[in-house]
Structure formats: structure tokens, C-alpha cells
Amino acid sequence: MVSHLFGIVAGFIISTIKIFGYSGVAFLMAIESACIPLPSEIILPFAGYLVFMQKFQLFYVAVAGAIGCVIGSIIAYAAGAYGGRPLIEKYGKYILISRHDLDMADRWFARYGNIIVFTGRLLPVIRTFISLPAGIARMNFIKFIFYTFIGSFIWSLFITWIGFKLGQQWDTLGPYFHRFDYVILLTGILLFIIYLRRHLKHIADER
């Protein structure tokens, strides 16, 4: 089931890039950065393969990826800034988010916001969801855009370069990245258990 779903997603990504070119890369990266888990670990290596085939240029792919990330991140940032906190304060307990979490996020981004947004763009999984807490924390918007673009450009350039180097080995990319799904899944389960214990305690204390 997971393999079948992975194949469908990969097919959608590849078809979109083939049809729309750089715009397709930007569109797909915007989806990922809008907190929809469409993996750039498939988007960019395939674009890198097209660089190897001399249909794309590496620099332009990185720019398209960064632009797409900025567009999607603005959407997620706006959701956090203009609707996130009131909605989460009212309904957050149903998804295990407490006021303590929101207060901590405000302090975290007030102190480390620039670094978190920049470095978060260089980390798988985290990069997909970093914009929402940045919006909730009301990080300076200009700085948010700047660090999002720079971090996303570096990520896009590096992952596209990997696809370029693999070149004719593109057929091995799917299984290669697919193995990381299980690592991410196991890590996610562990983090969720820690999250569950900690946040249930905070929610109980707020009652």
C-alpha cells in the first residue's frame, strides 16, 4: 500500500515537471512548503536528472525551487499569523497543542527565529512545516522571506546536484529515498510518544 502510494506521488511529480518545466518545479515546491507533504527528495533529484540530460540548468532549477518554497511558505505563514493562534488556542487541545506550546513558540522564534527558519529549510520533514510556527510567532516577514529563500536555494541546489550526479542511475532513486520513509516513520513514532506524554501533562495543568 505504501509502495503503491509512493509510486503514485512520484508519477505525479515526474509528469508535472516534464509538462511544465521550471514552473512545474516551482509549483511542486510550493505545495511542499504550504505544509502538504509532497517530498522535495523526489522533486529535485528528478529535476537534477533532467539537468544531466541537458534539458534543465542546475542554477535555474535551484532558483525555481527556492521561489516555489517562498510562495508556499507565505501561504503557511499567513495561516499561522492570521488564523493559527486563535484557532489553536480554541481547538488545539484536540490535537494535543496547549497554550504552553504557543507561548514557547513565541519565545523560541523571538530569540532564534532567523536561525530556525534558515536551518529548518535544510532538514527533511522539518522544512515542510517550519513556516506555520513562524507565522504564529509573527516572525519579521521580510526576514522570514529572506531566510526562506536562501535556505531553500541551498537545499534545492544541493538535492538537484545529487540527481545530476546520479544521472543514469535515476532508476535507483525511488527505492533509495523510499528507504528513508521507514527511518522517518520510526523517528516520528518515537517523537510522538514523547510529545504525547509531555503535552497531555500541559493540557491537564491548564484545566
C-alpha positions, 0 to 999 in steps of 0.5 A: 500500500505504501509502495503503491502510494509512493509510486503514485506521488512520484508519477505525479511529480515526474509528469508535472515537471516534464509538462511544465518545466521550471514552473512545474518545479516551482509549483511542486515546491510550493505545495511542499512548503504550504505544509502538504507533504509532497517530498522535495527528495523526489522533486529535485533529484528528478529535476537534477536528472533532467539537468544531466540530460541537458534539458534543465540548468542546475542554477535555474532549477535551484532558483525555481525551487527556492521561489516555489518554497517562498510562495508556499511558505507565505501561504503557511505563514499567513495561516499561522499569523492570521488564523493559527493562534486563535484557532489553536488556542480554541481547538488545539487541545484536540490535537494535543497543542496547549497554550504552553506550546504557543507561548514557547513558540513565541519565545523560541522564534523571538530569540532564534527565529532567523536561525530556525527558519534558515536551518529548518529549510535544510532538514527533511520533514522539518522544512515542510512545516517550519513556516506555520510556527513562524507565522504564529510567532509573527516572525519579521516577514521580510526576514522570514522571506529572506531566510526562506529563500536562501535556505531553500536555494541551498537545499534545492541546489544541493538535492538537484546536484545529487540527481545530476550526479546520479544521472543514469542511475535515476532508476535507483532513486525511488527505492533509495529515498523510499528507504528513508520513509521507514527511518522517518516513520520510526523517528516520528513514532518515537517523537510522538510518544514523547510529545504525547506524554509531555503535552497531555501533562500541559493540557491537564495543568491548564484545566 
